[in-house]
């Protein structure tokens, strides 16, 4: 099974990527930054409804700072959701801020409450790592999911992605008798194909969610990535195939039991075809993004060389040998998977 040996290196956003973000309305000025949220006074563990540790901590601040942060975070939410229309912020309150020490991004999660009806929503404040930004953009362009996020300097704001965390879904929902197991197996195959085509790594169960939509006769499922730290970073090919992670084994076994080899190939071809159509409809934006990625450094040279060798073997080609950067590798992998087979 696949394992990550060391913590990922963080890469700063370069000038070409910054220009790309400005061109496509992803960059703006924010009233609150990641650094502002780090000035905490204390914290206590956040437990779930069963009393288990969530690996998040609820943090608190000095009263005067909390007032400033709450007002600024309501404005950040307005920028994210309503393009900066601040007329709604008077009744919005940032009533809880959580912090996660686990993983690469160490995000803050902000709960915004509408005081008129007590409805609440979340968004995340993270360090603006280049890998994460490339991952978000590739997800937005090539997947069926639109991504809502903003960048300001070294701060990244991400919209909350609703769904059941993959580890919770596998543990609590997968055994349920009413679950349409064939449909969830199909969606996992398609998710696996999307990740490999654009080289999104580390899709362990807690890095994706399952979105369940009731249909008129049954339920529909969609598997969505929620963590983009490992976009084209690792050197092992298996890192980009969710099927090789140990905690995804119950779903992989379900696929093996319920889907024939012909069905799996059909679903893979369906997903590649859809990705190819999205790539064609967004070809100018995708080219701009890949051009930035090709001149950027988002992975150590040794990992780039390792992945070139493994993808040459996988695709039965020597074309990856001439790739200079990880961006070249991503571009060629997309070409081989989508252009050749996606027509």
Helices and strands as residue ranges (DSSP letters): H 15-23, H 34-37, E 42-47, E 53-60, H 63-82, G 86-91, E 92-100, E 108-114, E 119-127, H 130-142, E 149-152, E 155-159, E 164-165, H 166-168, I 169-173, H 181-198, G 205-207, E 208-214, E 219-225, G 237-240, G 242-244, G 246-248, H 249-258, H 261-281, H 283-294, H 301-315, G 319-322, H 326-334, I 335-339
